[in-house]
Structure formats: C-alpha cells, structure tokens
Amino acid sequence: MRQWQLQQAKAGLSKLVKLAAREGPQEITLHGQPAAVIVSRAEYERMRSARPPLAEFLRASPLAGMELDLERDASPPRDIDL
C-alpha cells in the first residue's frame, strides 16, 4: 500500500483517488503515523456488504447440529514445582 503524507494527499487528491481505484488502497499519514486509508468505491461497497448475524452464520455452518461434549474434566489439576 502506497503511503502519502497529508500535504501530498491534499495537493494530489485527484491522483490519489485514481490510484485507489486502479491500484488499491492508499494510506495517508499524519506526522509520520498512519491516519487514514483511501479505497475505491467498489472496495468500500465490498467491505460494507451485508453480513449475516453471527447466530445465522453459525446455523449455516456445515458443523451445525453436531453434538458437542461440554462436560468438564473433574480430575484434579496437576502439581507443578515453581
């Protein structure tokens, strides 16, 4: 991912946007620290696409309905020397 200082990003915003669309995310730094990332609209939409709630996702799992053994092991803990 290419990095841009904030001043460069402001001066070359149109170039920055075109590069994000053509080459992928572009990172903007502020005082040498990562501050923001410019992504194309297509990438943004892909990231925001509706994802099912966790419960629905788990119900759709190929492992759904399998029996789980959730019984705790009752044996005492092992002794350790410290």
C-alpha positions in Angstrom: 0.0 0.0 0.0 1.5 3.3 -1.0 1.8 6.0 1.7 1.1 9.7 1.3 1.8 12.4 3.7 -1.3 14.5 4.4 0.1 17.5 2.5 0.8 15.3 -0.6 -2.7 13.8 -0.4 -4.3 17.2 -0.2 -2.3 18.5 -3.2 -2.8 15.4 -5.3 -6.3 14.3 -4.3 -7.5 13.5 -7.8 -4.4 11.4 -8.4 -4.8 9.7 -5.1 -8.4 8.8 -5.9 -7.5 7.5 -9.3 -4.7 5.3 -7.8 -7.1 3.9 -5.2 -9.4 2.9 -8.0 -6.7 1.4 -10.2 -4.1 0.0 -7.8 -5.9 -0.4 -4.5 -5.9 1.3 -1.0 -3.7 4.3 -0.4 -2.6 5.2 3.1 -2.4 8.8 4.4 0.0 9.6 7.2 -0.2 12.4 9.7 3.1 13.3 11.4 4.5 10.0 10.2 1.8 7.9 11.7 -0.9 6.1 9.7 -4.1 8.2 9.9 -6.4 7.2 7.0 -6.8 4.9 4.1 -8.4 5.9 0.7 -10.2 3.0 -1.0 -12.2 2.8 -4.2 -16.0 2.9 -4.1 -16.1 -0.8 -5.2 -13.8 -1.8 -2.4 -15.8 0.2 0.1 -19.0 -1.4 -1.0 -17.4 -4.9 -0.8 -16.3 -4.2 2.8 -19.7 -2.9 3.8 -21.7 -5.7 2.1 -24.3 -7.1 4.4 -23.1 -9.9 6.5 -25.4 -12.3 8.3 -25.6 -12.0 12.1 -23.3 -14.4 14.0 -26.1 -16.7 15.0 -27.3 -17.1 11.4 -23.8 -17.6 10.2 -23.2 -20.4 12.8 -26.6 -22.1 11.9 -25.5 -22.2 8.2 -22.2 -23.9 9.2 -21.6 -27.4 7.9 -20.9 -28.3 11.5 -24.3 -27.1 12.7 -26.2 -29.8 14.6 -23.1 -31.8 15.7 -23.1 -33.0 19.2 -20.5 -31.2 21.5 -19.2 -32.7 24.7 -19.2 -29.7 27.1 -18.7 -31.8 30.2 -15.8 -30.5 32.4 -13.0 -32.8 33.3 -13.3 -33.4 37.1 -9.7 -34.6 37.6 -7.6 -32.5 40.0 -5.1 -30.2 38.5 -1.5 -31.4 38.2 1.1 -30.4 40.7 3.9 -28.2 39.4 7.1 -27.0 41.1 7.8 -23.3 41.0 
